[in-house]
Amino acid sequence: MAEDITRDLVVVLQSISYSGSRSATLLSNPISIMIDSTDPSIWLPEEACNAFEEAFGLTLDEESGLYLVNDTHRNKLLDSSAEVSFRLSDVQSGGETVTVVLPYAAFDLTAEPPLVKSTSHYFPLKRASNSTQFTLGRTFLQEA
């Protein structure tokens, strides 16, 4: 666990990377991040969310706050065997690490009315306003 004992369960997320039809680094600067099973989403800095948008073709729906994925692009992601790798540690750099590799399918969730106007596929990602919101939520934990 990370040194920040003021929060329940905190680790250092050293990096996030994507591989599939192409590869990309989604988070290159380490952050301290809380693990919270009560929240389904992954809360990351804006730069990381922008990288996820580009890598996965996500569209932020302002009304619901969800990152939606259209059916055509969703099927391409599922067919490409896309994966997201999270490198975790208790220190900002170096040290012992654990890399958790999850298939895109782990993030392929469905939202239904009244949350959205019509049933839609979404990626459980949220923009954190500040570092106290950085969270690996239930979607990550269920698959890890």
C-alpha positions as CSV (number, residue, x, y, z in Angstrom):
1,M,0.0,0.0,0.0
2,A,1.1,3.6,-0.6
3,E,2.3,5.9,2.2
4,D,-0.9,8.0,2.3
5,I,-2.7,6.5,5.3
6,T,-5.3,9.3,5.4
7,R,-7.4,7.4,2.9
8,D,-8.8,3.9,3.2
9,L,-6.9,1.8,0.7
10,V,-4.4,3.6,-1.5
11,V,-1.9,2.3,-4.0
12,V,0.3,4.0,-6.6
13,L,-0.9,3.6,-10.2
14,Q,2.4,3.9,-12.0
15,S,1.0,3.6,-15.5
16,I,-1.9,2.5,-17.7
17,S,-1.4,1.2,-21.2
18,Y,-3.6,0.0,-24.0
19,S,-2.9,-2.6,-26.6
20,G,-5.2,-3.8,-29.4
21,S,-5.4,-2.7,-33.0
22,R,-2.7,-0.3,-31.9
23,S,-0.9,0.6,-28.6
24,A,-0.9,3.7,-26.4
25,T,0.1,5.0,-23.0
26,L,-3.0,6.2,-21.2
27,L,-1.3,7.3,-18.0
28,S,2.4,8.0,-17.9
29,N,2.8,10.0,-14.6
30,P,2.3,7.9,-11.5
31,I,-0.6,8.9,-9.2
32,S,-1.8,7.7,-5.7
33,I,-5.2,6.2,-6.2
34,M,-7.8,4.8,-3.8
35,I,-9.4,1.4,-4.3
36,D,-13.1,1.6,-3.6
37,S,-15.6,-1.2,-4.2
38,T,-18.6,1.1,-3.7
39,D,-18.0,3.1,-6.9
40,P,-18.3,1.3,-10.2
41,S,-16.1,3.8,-12.1
42,I,-12.4,4.5,-12.6
43,W,-11.7,8.1,-11.7
44,L,-8.6,9.5,-13.4
45,P,-7.0,12.9,-14.3
46,E,-8.2,14.8,-17.3
47,E,-5.1,13.9,-19.4
48,A,-5.7,10.2,-18.8
49,C,-9.4,10.5,-19.7
50,N,-8.4,12.3,-22.9
51,A,-6.1,9.4,-23.8
52,F,-8.8,6.9,-23.1
53,E,-11.2,8.9,-25.3
54,E,-8.7,8.7,-28.2
55,A,-7.7,5.1,-27.7
56,F,-11.2,3.7,-27.4
57,G,-13.3,6.2,-29.3
58,L,-15.3,7.2,-26.3
59,T,-17.8,10.1,-26.3
60,L,-18.6,11.9,-23.1
61,D,-22.4,12.3,-22.8
62,E,-22.8,15.6,-20.9
63,E,-26.3,14.8,-19.7
64,S,-25.5,11.4,-18.0
65,G,-21.8,12.0,-17.5
66,L,-21.1,8.6,-19.0
67,Y,-18.5,7.7,-21.7
68,L,-20.6,6.2,-24.4
69,V,-19.4,3.7,-27.1
70,N,-21.4,3.3,-30.3
71,D,-22.2,-0.3,-31.4
72,T,-19.9,-0.3,-34.4
73,H,-16.9,0.8,-32.5
74,R,-17.7,-1.4,-29.5
75,N,-17.8,-4.5,-31.8
76,K,-14.4,-3.5,-33.3
77,L,-12.9,-3.2,-29.8
78,L,-14.3,-6.6,-28.7
79,D,-13.0,-8.2,-32.0
80,S,-9.5,-6.7,-31.7
81,S,-8.9,-8.3,-28.3
82,A,-8.1,-4.9,-26.9
83,E,-6.6,-4.9,-23.4
84,V,-5.8,-2.3,-20.7
85,S,-2.8,-2.8,-18.4
86,F,-2.6,-1.2,-15.0
87,R,0.8,-1.2,-13.3
88,L,0.4,-0.9,-9.5
89,S,3.0,-0.4,-6.8
90,D,3.5,1.1,-3.3
91,V,6.1,3.6,-4.6
92,Q,6.0,6.3,-7.4
93,S,8.7,4.7,-9.5
94,G,10.6,1.4,-9.6
95,G,10.1,-0.9,-6.7
96,E,8.0,-4.1,-6.9
97,T,5.0,-3.8,-9.2
98,V,2.0,-5.8,-10.1
99,T,0.5,-5.4,-13.6
100,V,-3.2,-6.2,-14.0
101,V,-4.2,-6.8,-17.6
102,L,-7.9,-6.6,-18.3
103,P,-9.7,-7.2,-21.6
104,Y,-11.9,-4.4,-23.1
105,A,-14.9,-6.6,-22.4
106,A,-14.3,-6.0,-18.6
107,F,-15.3,-2.4,-19.3
108,D,-18.2,-3.0,-21.6
109,L,-21.1,-2.0,-19.5
110,T,-24.7,-1.1,-20.4
111,A,-26.7,1.8,-19.2
112,E,-30.5,1.9,-19.4
113,P,-33.2,4.5,-18.9
114,P,-33.6,6.6,-16.9
115,L,-29.8,7.1,-16.7
116,V,-29.7,7.5,-20.5
117,K,-32.4,8.2,-23.1
118,S,-32.0,4.8,-24.7
119,T,-30.0,1.7,-23.8
120,S,-26.4,2.4,-24.5
121,H,-22.9,0.8,-24.0
122,Y,-20.5,2.8,-21.9
123,F,-17.0,2.7,-20.4
124,P,-16.9,3.2,-16.6
125,L,-14.5,6.2,-16.6
126,K,-14.9,9.5,-14.8
127,R,-12.9,12.7,-14.9
128,A,-11.5,13.5,-11.4
129,S,-11.7,17.1,-10.3
130,N,-8.6,16.7,-8.1
131,S,-6.3,14.0,-6.8
132,T,-8.6,13.1,-3.9
133,Q,-11.0,11.7,-6.4
134,F,-8.6,9.3,-8.1
135,T,-10.2,5.9,-7.7
136,L,-10.1,2.3,-9.0
137,G,-13.7,1.2,-8.6
138,R,-15.7,-1.9,-8.6
139,T,-15.3,-2.6,-12.3
140,F,-11.6,-2.8,-11.9
141,L,-11.8,-4.9,-8.7
142,Q,-14.3,-7.4,-10.1
143,E,-12.0,-8.2,-13.0
144,A,-8.6,-7.9,-11.2
